[in-house]
């Protein structure tokens, strides 16, 4: 097993940074190695910092701070969490007991206060590194166990969202997953469940659009004997079936208004009442919802209750369409080829350059699910070791023009990626140019020029007037 990396960030004015570094250098550990970086600014504005963190991929980040400056500390934590989402953060600071309470906050795993002792420092570091390793091991075991094809990807738009999964799995906070059909919403919900403390309990998925309107309440809450004609026995609802586990609502926008009222009541109080019952029950269930619809538009249209929307949209995950992560297309295709070739005992081992080009030029309206089905079909029908372009059957309406040169194809792919990426960022930050540019690590002017280049209407991504007051996580631009 390779040693883990501990990254120590030391700031000017920190009187104990030298002591901490001396402890780490005088007592080398076989399980981890230490990298050092000196930062000029406490607020995380050092442009080299994200690159340093990303290059080292640390499991633990040590902050040797001169003082507790909450505004600067929050900005610094955001930079670290964005660059190394799996890392534990430890703060070493000279502070009094009054300031110490300010360090007990999300994002900080532990803190060290002078005088620093060798045994105390090393014991804490080992404990936190073991926790981080166990979490990564659980993630890997989960991926291997369930074959999460839809969660394979290296593009920044994809990993920015999936990196939230280990963090969200640690709590019972309600999550809303949005994305087009076939982007892997249910797989993300399952990942959150199986990485959480509820992993040994049921994961119950319900497609709200597949249940007849008149049966939804019965499906969710169950009924008592005699609740209606033909109810000869009591029946548990989905909430009771998911007790101590996770209840996943797919196509949550399809819930009728009456069922929305009762679901809202359950989210608020965790209480529900089966049909025909005079007794209320308390359910210990985590709720994760998903949709491919624009829920804000549904709220404005009156088909989705605004209060329910805010209850569901506590932490959003926005899964990008496959056309917005073209760099993952070949990676996914090769994964599916290896999987189905092994499963179906096929001789296929790879794609020709022309076949990969055909996959890259396709628009993939069905996203990852469509790609998987295309590769599965190819493996079944093709008896060759190398998949050629003529073996791949795609929807003619969505195929791109053929005969392009390398430079023309490259320009076309880049242009499509840019447009989709800009739209995704504007969607995530509700049309706020400044915040979208910061998240993209672009200058505001450069980001705005890309918006103009692709003729994107920023106004369509902003909340209607008066509808954003209840959602504090977005700042309108």
TAPEZI-V289059 format. One record per residue. RES is the residue in one letter. PSI is psi in whole degrees, -180 to 180 (* if undefined). NEAR is the number of other ideal C-beta (glycine too) atoms within 10 Angstrom. D_FIRST is the distance of its C-alpha to the first C-alpha in Angstrom with 1 decimal. Layout:
[[RES PSI NEAR D_FIRST] [RES PSI NEAR D_FIRST]]
This chain:
[[X 128 5 0.0] [X 144 7 3.8] [X 145 13 6.4] [X 163 20 8.8] [X 128 19 12.3] [X 121 25 15.4] [X 119 23 18.6] [X 120 21 21.7] [X 115 26 25.0] [X 140 21 28.0] [X 149 20 31.5] [X 135 11 34.8] [X -7 12 36.7] [X 108 22 33.8] [X -21 10 34.9] [X 3 19 31.8] [X -40 22 29.2] [X -39 11 29.7] [X -43 17 29.1] [X -42 20 25.9] [X -38 16 24.6] [X -39 12 25.8] [X -45 18 23.9] [X -36 21 20.6] [X -29 10 21.3] [X -18 8 22.8] [X 72 11 20.0] [X 139 9 16.7] [X 136 15 13.6] [X -22 6 10.4] [X -14 14 8.6] [X 154 19 10.4] [X 154 15 12.7] [X 134 19 16.2] [X 149 14 18.4] [X 144 16 22.1] [X 130 15 24.9] [X 124 13 28.5] [X 139 21 30.4] [X -35 10 34.2] [X 137 14 34.9] [X -19 22 33.9] [X 9 14 34.7] [X 13 20 31.7] [X -2 13 34.2] [X 114 19 32.3] [X -23 8 31.9] [X -18 11 28.9] [X -50 19 26.9] [X -36 16 25.8] [X -42 11 24.7] [X -47 17 22.7] [X -46 22 20.9] [X -35 12 20.3] [X -40 13 19.0] [X -23 19 16.4] [X 58 13 15.4] [X 148 29 15.0] [X -16 23 14.0] [X 134 25 16.7] [X 123 25 19.9] [X 125 25 22.2] [X 113 25 25.9] [X 95 26 28.2] [X 145 25 31.5] [X -27 16 35.0] [X 174 14 36.6] [X 105 19 36.4] [X 101 14 37.8] [X -41 11 37.2] [X -46 9 38.2] [X -39 17 36.0] [X -42 23 33.1] [X -44 13 33.4] [X -41 15 33.4] [X -42 27 30.3] [X -39 19 28.4] [X -41 13 29.4] [X -45 16 28.0] [X -46 21 24.6] [X -33 19 24.4] [X -36 16 25.6] [X -30 21 23.0] [X 77 22 19.9] [X -22 15 21.0] [X -4 16 17.8] [X 144 23 17.8] [X 143 22 19.3] [X 127 21 22.2] [X 131 22 23.5] [X 127 23 26.9] [X 119 23 28.2] [X 145 22 32.0] [X 110 16 35.2] [X 161 18 37.2] [X 174 8 39.8] [X -27 7 39.6] [X -40 8 41.6] [X -21 13 39.0] [X -38 13 36.1] [X -25 10 36.9] [X -21 14 36.5] [X -13 17 32.7] [X 88 8 32.4] [X 159 12 31.9] [X 139 8 29.6] [X -20 15 26.7] [X 120 16 26.3] [X -31 16 23.9] [X 170 16 25.1] [X 152 18 27.3] [X 136 20 27.9] [X 131 16 31.4] [X 150 13 32.7] [X 136 7 33.0] [X 129 14 29.3] [X 141 12 28.0] [X -52 12 24.9] [X -42 9 24.1] [X -45 13 24.9] [X -50 19 22.9] [X -38 14 19.6] [X -43 11 20.0] [X -42 16 20.6] [X -43 24 17.7] [X -44 14 15.2] [X -46 13 17.1] [X -37 19 17.1] [X -39 21 13.4] [X -41 13 12.9] [X -44 14 15.6] [X -42 19 14.2] [X -42 16 10.8] [X -39 10 13.2] [X -45 18 15.4] [X -38 14 13.1] [X -40 10 12.0] [X -40 15 15.8] [X -46 19 16.6] [X -42 10 14.5] [X -38 12 16.0] [X -44 19 19.3] [X -43 15 19.2] [X -36 9 18.5] [X -44 9 21.1] [X -6 13 23.9] [X 60 12 23.4] [X 74 18 24.1] [X -39 18 25.6] [X -17 24 27.6] [X 13 21 24.6] [X 129 18 23.2] [X 151 23 24.1] [X -4 10 23.2] [X 148 18 26.7] [X -36 15 27.1] [X -30 22 29.9] [X -50 22 27.8] [X -27 15 24.5] [X -32 18 26.7] [X -46 22 28.0] [X -20 20 25.0] [X -15 14 22.9] [X -19 18 25.5] [X -51 21 24.5] [X -36 19 21.8] [X -46 18 24.3] [X -28 20 27.2] [X -19 22 25.6] [X -13 12 25.6] [X 177 14 29.4] [X 20 15 32.4] [X 144 13 33.9] [X 136 16 35.8] [X 138 26 34.4] [X 117 22 36.5] [X 122 26 34.9] [X 152 21 37.2] [X 162 19 37.0] [X 163 19 38.9] [X 132 13 39.0] [X 6 21 36.0] [X -9 27 33.6] [X 32 24 31.5] [X -44 25 32.9] [X -35 17 32.6] [X -37 18 29.0] [X -42 26 28.2] [X -43 25 30.2] [X -37 21 28.4] [X -44 23 25.0] [X -43 27 26.4] [X -50 24 27.7] [X -13 22 24.7] [X -1 20 22.4] [X 177 20 25.1] [X -10 12 26.3] [X 7 20 28.9] [X -32 14 26.6] [X -1 9 28.2] [X 172 17 31.7] [X 144 15 33.6] [X 112 19 33.0] [X 119 18 36.6] [X 134 17 37.4] [X 128 21 41.0] [X 106 14 42.6] [X -22 22 45.4] [X -9 12 47.2] [X -4 9 47.5] [X 129 20 49.3] [X 142 8 53.1] [X -43 11 54.2] [X -11 8 56.3] [X -5 9 53.4] [X -47 21 50.7] [X -40 20 51.7] [X -40 20 51.9] [X -41 17 48.5] [X -46 24 46.9] [X -10 24 48.8] [X -174 23 50.2] [X 159 20 53.8] [X 160 17 55.9] [X 133 11 58.3] [X 10 12 61.5] [X -30 16 60.0] [X 169 10 61.7] [X 125 6 63.7] [X -9 6 61.7] [X 79 15 59.1] [X -10 8 59.8] [X 155 8 56.5] [X 153 14 54.0] [X 133 17 50.9] [X 146 13 47.6] [X 177 20 46.6] [X -33 21 43.2] [X -42 24 42.6] [X -34 17 43.1] [X -29 14 40.9] [X 13 25 38.0] [X 128 16 38.5] [X 5 13 35.4] [X -143 19 33.6] [X 135 24 34.0] [X 119 26 37.1] [X 117 27 36.6] [X 105 24 39.8] [X 147 20 39.8] [X 49 19 42.8] [X -23 27 43.6] [X -13 22 46.5] [X -4 20 48.4] [X 132 26 49.0] [X 160 14 52.8] [X -39 11 54.0] [X -40 11 55.0] [X -32 19 51.5] [X -40 20 50.1] [X -46 14 52.2] [X -34 16 50.9] [X -40 27 47.3] [X -43 17 47.7] [X -39 14 49.3] [X -42 21 46.3] [X -35 16 43.8] [X -41 10 45.9] [X -11 11 46.6] [X 18 13 44.3] [X 147 11 47.6] [X 162 21 49.2] [X 120 16 52.2] [X 155 23 52.6] [X 134 16 55.7] [X 0 15 58.7] [X 150 16 57.1] [X 4 7 58.6] [X 138 7 55.4] [X 149 11 52.4] [X 155 16 48.8] [X 130 11 45.7] [X 133 18 42.6] [X 85 13 39.0] [X 136 24 37.6] [X 139 23 35.4] [X 128 23 37.1] [X 130 28 35.4] [X 157 27 38.0] [X 154 26 37.9] [X 153 22 40.6] [X 9 16 41.3] [X 164 14 44.5] [X 99 13 45.3] [X -29 21 45.8] [X -39 19 47.6] [X -36 12 50.2] [X -38 18 50.4] [X -46 20 51.1] [X -32 14 53.8] [X -11 9 55.3] [X 8 9 55.5] [X -11 16 53.5] [X 130 23 50.6] [X 134 18 51.3] [X -42 15 50.2] [X -34 15 49.2] [X -40 21 47.0] [X -45 22 45.4] [X -33 14 44.5] [X -36 18 43.2] [X -36 26 40.9] [X 51 18 39.8] [X -52 14 38.0] [X 114 17 34.7] [X 144 17 35.1] [X 122 21 32.6] [X 108 16 34.2] [X 123 29 32.6] [X 151 25 33.8] [X 161 21 35.6] [X -32 28 34.1] [X -16 19 36.7] [X -2 24 35.2] [X 55 27 31.7] [X -26 19 32.8] [X -16 15 29.6] [X -8 21 27.9] [X -51 22 30.7] [X -38 15 29.4] [X -46 14 25.8] [X -42 21 27.2] [X -43 23 29.6] [X -37 16 27.1] [X -47 18 25.0] [X -38 21 28.3] [X -47 20 29.4] [X -40 15 26.3] [X -51 16 26.6] [X -28 19 30.3] [X -40 20 30.4] [X -43 10 28.2] [X -39 10 30.2] [X 7 11 33.6] [X 48 8 32.9] [X 151 19 33.9] [X -8 11 33.7] [X 134 20 32.9] [X -11 13 29.8] [X 179 14 30.5] [X 147 23 33.2] [X 161 15 35.7] [X -36 9 36.0] [X -37 13 39.2] [X -42 20 37.6] [X -38 18 34.9] [X -40 18 37.7] [X -40 21 39.7] [X -39 21 36.8] [X -32 17 36.4] [X -9 20 40.1] [X 148 21 40.5] [X -19 16 40.9] [X 64 25 39.1] [X -26 15 41.3] [X 5 19 39.5] [X -147 22 36.1] [X -36 26 32.8] [X -42 17 34.7] [X -42 19 37.3] [X -44 23 34.7] [X -45 20 33.1] [X -37 13 36.5] [X -46 20 37.5] [X -39 26 34.6] [X -44 16 35.1] [X -41 14 38.8] [X -44 24 38.0] [X -38 23 35.8] [X -42 10 38.5] [X -25 10 41.3] [X 136 18 39.9] [X 7 8 39.7] [X 160 13 38.4] [X -34 11 35.0] [X 126 13 35.2] [X 122 26 36.5] [X 167 15 39.4] [X -33 16 40.9] [X -12 11 43.9] [X -18 19 41.7] [X 121 20 40.7] [X 121 10 43.4] [X 166 17 43.4] [X 122 13 46.0] [X -37 6 48.6] [X -23 7 49.4] [X 4 14 46.0] [X 145 12 45.4] [X 163 16 45.6] [X 141 9 48.1] [X 172 11 47.1] [X 14 6 48.0] [X 148 15 46.2] [X 171 8 45.1] [X -47 8 41.5] [X -39 8 42.6] [X -44 11 44.6] [X -43 17 41.8] [X -45 11 39.3] [X -40 12 41.9] [X -44 15 42.5] [X -43 18 38.9] [X -44 11 38.4] [X -43 12 41.6] [X -40 17 40.7] [X -46 17 37.2] [X -49 14 38.9] [X -46 18 41.5] [X -38 19 39.2] [X -46 19 36.8] [X -43 23 39.7] [X -42 18 41.1] [X -43 21 37.9] [X -40 26 37.6] [X -35 23 41.3] [X -44 16 40.9] [X -35 20 38.0] [X 22 23 40.0] [X 43 19 43.4] [X 7 20 44.9] [X 104 20 44.1] [X -44 18 43.8] [X -48 13 42.5] [X -38 19 39.6] [X -41 25 38.7] [X -41 22 38.7] [X -44 16 36.5] [X -35 16 33.9] [X -5 18 34.1] [X 45 11 33.8] [X 151 16 37.2] [X 147 11 40.4] [X -42 13 42.9] [X -42 9 45.4] [X -42 10 43.0] [X -43 20 42.0] [X -36 17 45.6] [X -36 12 46.5] [X -38 17 44.0] [X -46 19 45.7] [X -38 9 49.1] [X -42 12 47.9] [X 10 15 47.0] [X 50 7 50.0] [X 130 16 48.1] [X 107 10 50.2] [X -33 16 48.4] [X -30 7 50.9] [X -15 10 49.8] [X -6 19 46.4] [X 150 19 48.1] [X 146 16 49.1] [X 153 10 52.8] [X 129 8 54.8] [X -8 6 54.6] [X -3 14 51.7] [X 1 15 48.9] [X -25 8 50.0] [X -6 10 48.0] [X 96 15 44.6] [X -8 8 43.5] [X -10 10 40.2] [X 140 16 41.8] [X 122 11 44.2] [X 142 13 46.8] [X * 16 47.5]]
